[in-house]
């Protein structure tokens, strides 16, 4: 799920304005922080496990265990709507 962008609140904007107005003009502004990149191999491995996780778990459960798990999941979904 993609992360939602967050807009700065008024205090953060005011802080930036003060920092910019009081900055020494002889030195260049600080560069923006670098974005963290994910390791593509780790992403692929996590995706691979995520695709088979539920099926593998269901295959290892008995019919009664699957039924109980489904009952708990349904109860959790309905209580969240409350």
N, C-alpha and C positions, 0 to 999 in steps of 0.2 A: 504494500500500500504506500503510495507516495506521501511524503511528509507535507503538511500544509505550510504555506508560507505564513510568516508571522509579521505583522506590521508593528513597528515600534510605537510605544505609547508616548504620551506628551512629555513625560519625564525624561525618557531616553532621547527624544528629539532636543529638548532643552539642554541636556548634558552635552550633546554633540555640538550644539550652537555655541555654548560657552567654551568648550574645548577649542573649537575652530577660531573663535574670536580672540582667545588669549594665547594662541599658538605663536611661537617665535617665527617670523616670516623668513628668517635667514636659513632655516633648516627645512628640508622637504617634508611633506606630510608622510606619515607612516603608511607603508603599503598595506592593503587589505589582507586579512589572514587567508592562507591557502585552504582550499576545500579538501577534506579528507576523501581519498579515493578508496573504494572497496577492492579487495583482492578478487579478480575475476574467478580464480580457481576456487576460492572459498565460497563465492556466491553460487557457482555451479554445483558444488558439493552439497550445499545447504538446500538448494532447489531439488536436487536429486533425492535427498532424504525426505524432503517435505512431500514429494509426489507419491512416495510409496508408504509413508508412515501410517496413515489411517488404514490402508488395505492390509498391511502387515500386522497391525495390531488386531484388526477384526479377524484375520485368519487364525491368530493364535488364541482367540477367546472361544469359550464354549457358547452355545446358543443362549443359555441363561445369563451368562456374563454380558453378551451383546445386548440382550433385552434390558438388563439392568442399566447398562451404560446409556442406551437410547432413552430410557425412562428419565434418568437424571438429566440428560441433555435437554429433553423436552420441558422438564420442570424448570430448568434454569432459563430457557428461552421465555417461558410464560411469566415467570416472576420478574424478569427484566422489563417486561412491558407494563407492569403494574403501576 
